[in-house]
Amino acid sequence: MKIKVTLTKSPIGYSKAQHKVLQALGLGKVGSSAVHEDSPGILGMVHKCMHLVTVEKLAQ
């Protein structure tokens, strides 16, 4: 299954580690989106920045 991750809040004022996680997910500006596989690594990254992003599951 795939998930779509969208950056909904600016990471300004949050830790550099969270900035790096967002970059690794492919999210730059607010409103940008990226589609990823539903893997434990990606879910861990999303969980770390859950307060900054929205996640929706995509049908196969």
KOLPA-615858 format. One record per residue: x, y, z of N, C-alpha, C in turn; residue in one letter. Coordinates in steps of 0.1 Angstrom, whole numbers, plus 5000, padded with zeros to 4 digits. Atoms other than C-alpha are relative to their C-alpha. Example, Ala and Ser with C-alpha at 12.3 -4.5 7.8 and 13.67 -1.06 7.14 Angstrom:
+------+------+------+-------+-------+-------+------+------+------+------+
! n_px ! n_py ! n_pz ! ca_px ! ca_py ! ca_pz ! c_px ! c_py ! c_pz ! rest !
+------+------+------+-------+-------+-------+------+------+------+------+
! 5009 ! 4988 ! 5000 !  5123 !  4955 !  5078 ! 5009 ! 5012 ! 5000 !    A !
! 4991 ! 4989 ! 5000 !  5137 !  4989 !  5071 ! 4992 ! 5011 ! 5008 !    S !
+------+------+------+-------+-------+-------+------+------+------+------+
//
This chain:
+------+------+------+-------+-------+-------+------+------+------+------+
! n_px ! n_py ! n_pz ! ca_px ! ca_py ! ca_pz ! c_px ! c_py ! c_pz ! rest !
+------+------+------+-------+-------+-------+------+------+------+------+
! 5008 ! 4988 ! 5000 !  5000 !  5000 !  5000 ! 5009 ! 5012 ! 5000 !    M !
! 4992 ! 4988 ! 5001 !  5012 !  5035 !  4993 ! 4993 ! 5011 ! 5009 !    K !
! 5006 ! 4989 ! 4993 !  5007 !  5067 !  5014 ! 5005 ! 5013 ! 4994 !    I !
! 4997 ! 4987 ! 5005 !  5007 !  5103 !  5004 ! 5002 ! 5009 ! 5012 !    K !
! 4996 ! 4991 ! 4988 !  5025 !  5127 !  5029 ! 5000 ! 5014 ! 4995 !    V !
! 5001 ! 4986 ! 5004 !  5017 !  5164 !  5027 ! 5005 ! 5009 ! 5012 !    T !
! 4995 ! 4991 ! 4990 !  5036 !  5191 !  5046 ! 4989 ! 5011 ! 5002 !    L !
! 5010 ! 4991 ! 4997 !  5009 !  5212 !  5063 ! 5003 ! 5012 ! 5009 !    T !
! 4996 ! 4990 ! 4991 !  5028 !  5232 !  5088 ! 5015 ! 5003 ! 4998 !    K !
! 4986 ! 4997 ! 5002 !  5061 !  5250 !  5086 ! 5009 ! 4994 ! 5011 !    S !
! 4992 ! 5006 ! 4989 !  5090 !  5233 !  5104 ! 5009 ! 5011 ! 5006 !    P !
! 4992 ! 4989 ! 4994 !  5105 !  5267 !  5114 ! 4998 ! 4999 ! 5015 !    I !
! 5001 ! 5000 ! 4986 !  5112 !  5266 !  5151 ! 5001 ! 4986 ! 5006 !    G !
! 4999 ! 5014 ! 4996 !  5115 !  5228 !  5153 ! 5014 ! 4995 ! 4998 !    Y !
! 4987 ! 5005 ! 5000 !  5146 !  5207 !  5157 ! 5006 ! 4997 ! 4986 !    S !
! 4994 ! 5003 ! 5013 !  5171 !  5202 !  5128 ! 4998 ! 4986 ! 4996 !    K !
! 5003 ! 5014 ! 5004 !  5165 !  5165 !  5130 ! 4987 ! 4999 ! 4993 !    A !
! 5013 ! 5000 ! 5007 !  5129 !  5171 !  5120 ! 5001 ! 5006 ! 4986 !    Q !
! 4998 ! 4994 ! 5013 !  5140 !  5193 !  5092 ! 5006 ! 4990 ! 4990 !    H !
! 4993 ! 5010 ! 5008 !  5163 !  5165 !  5079 ! 4990 ! 4989 ! 4997 !    K !
! 5009 ! 5010 ! 5003 !  5135 !  5140 !  5082 ! 4990 ! 5004 ! 4989 !    V !
! 5009 ! 4995 ! 5010 !  5112 !  5162 !  5061 ! 5007 ! 5000 ! 4987 !    L !
! 4993 ! 5000 ! 5012 !  5139 !  5166 !  5035 ! 5002 ! 4986 ! 4994 !    Q !
! 4999 ! 5014 ! 5004 !  5144 !  5128 !  5034 ! 4987 ! 4995 ! 4994 !    A !
! 5013 ! 5004 ! 5005 !  5107 !  5124 !  5028 ! 4997 ! 5007 ! 4987 !    L !
! 5003 ! 4993 ! 5012 !  5109 !  5148 !  4999 ! 4991 ! 5012 ! 5001 !    G !
! 5009 ! 4989 ! 4997 !  5090 !  5176 !  5015 ! 5008 ! 5013 ! 5002 !    L !
! 4992 ! 4987 ! 4999 !  5103 !  5212 !  5010 ! 4991 ! 5011 ! 5005 !    G !
! 5008 ! 4989 ! 4997 !  5077 !  5239 !  5010 ! 4986 ! 4995 ! 5006 !    K !
! 5013 ! 5004 ! 4994 !  5044 !  5239 !  5029 ! 4990 ! 4998 ! 4988 !    V !
! 5009 ! 5004 ! 5011 !  5018 !  5222 !  5007 ! 5006 ! 4990 ! 4990 !    G !
! 4994 ! 5010 ! 5008 !  5043 !  5199 !  4990 ! 4996 ! 4986 ! 5005 !    S !
! 5004 ! 5014 ! 4997 !  5034 !  5162 !  4988 ! 5010 ! 4990 ! 4994 !    S !
! 4991 ! 5011 ! 5005 !  5053 !  5129 !  4983 ! 4992 ! 4987 ! 5002 !    A !
! 5006 ! 5013 ! 4999 !  5041 !  5094 !  4977 ! 5011 ! 4990 ! 5003 !    V !
! 4990 ! 5010 ! 4996 !  5059 !  5066 !  4995 ! 4993 ! 4986 ! 5003 !    H !
! 5005 ! 5014 ! 4996 !  5055 !  5028 !  5001 ! 4998 ! 5000 ! 5015 !    E !
! 5003 ! 5001 ! 4986 !  5040 !  5019 !  5035 ! 5009 ! 4990 ! 5007 !    D !
! 4990 ! 5008 ! 4994 !  5072 !  5006 !  5050 ! 5002 ! 5004 ! 5015 !    S !
! 4997 ! 4996 ! 4986 !  5083 !  5006 !  5087 ! 5009 ! 5012 ! 5001 !    P !
! 4991 ! 4988 ! 5000 !  5111 !  5031 !  5079 ! 4993 ! 5013 ! 4997 !    G !
! 5008 ! 4988 ! 5004 !  5088 !  5056 !  5062 ! 4990 ! 5003 ! 5011 !    I !
! 5009 ! 4997 ! 4990 !  5062 !  5052 !  5089 ! 5006 ! 5006 ! 5013 !    L !
! 4992 ! 4995 ! 4989 !  5088 !  5059 !  5116 ! 5003 ! 5015 ! 4997 !    G !
! 4997 ! 4986 ! 5003 !  5098 !  5091 !  5098 ! 4988 ! 5009 ! 5000 !    M !
! 5013 ! 4992 ! 5000 !  5062 !  5102 !  5094 ! 4996 ! 5002 ! 5015 !    V !
! 5004 ! 4999 ! 4986 !  5056 !  5095 !  5131 ! 5008 ! 5011 ! 5007 !    H !
! 4991 ! 4990 ! 4993 !  5086 !  5117 !  5141 ! 4995 ! 5015 ! 4997 !    K !
! 5005 ! 4987 ! 5004 !  5070 !  5147 !  5122 ! 4985 ! 5001 ! 4999 !    C !
! 5015 ! 5001 ! 5002 !  5033 !  5138 !  5126 ! 4993 ! 5014 ! 5002 !    M !
! 5006 ! 4987 ! 4997 !  5025 !  5173 !  5140 ! 5002 ! 5010 ! 4988 !    H !
! 4997 ! 4991 ! 5011 !  5038 !  5189 !  5107 ! 4994 ! 4995 ! 4987 !    L !
! 5005 ! 5006 ! 5012 !  5022 !  5166 !  5081 ! 4987 ! 4994 ! 5001 !    V !
! 5012 ! 5008 ! 5001 !  4990 !  5149 !  5070 ! 5003 ! 4988 ! 4991 !    T !
! 4998 ! 5012 ! 5007 !  4989 !  5114 !  5058 ! 4987 ! 4994 ! 4995 !    V !
! 5012 ! 5007 ! 5005 !  4964 !  5097 !  5035 ! 5004 ! 4987 ! 4993 !    E !
! 4997 ! 5013 ! 5006 !  4963 !  5061 !  5023 ! 4995 ! 5001 ! 4985 !    K !
! 5005 ! 5001 ! 5014 !  4961 !  5056 !  4985 ! 4996 ! 4986 ! 4997 !    L !
! 5005 ! 5013 ! 5004 !  4942 !  5028 !  4970 ! 5010 ! 4994 ! 4989 !    A !
! 4991 ! 5006 ! 5009 !  4962 !  5003 !  4950 ! 4994 ! 4999 ! 4986 !    Q !
+------+------+------+-------+-------+-------+------+------+------+------+
//
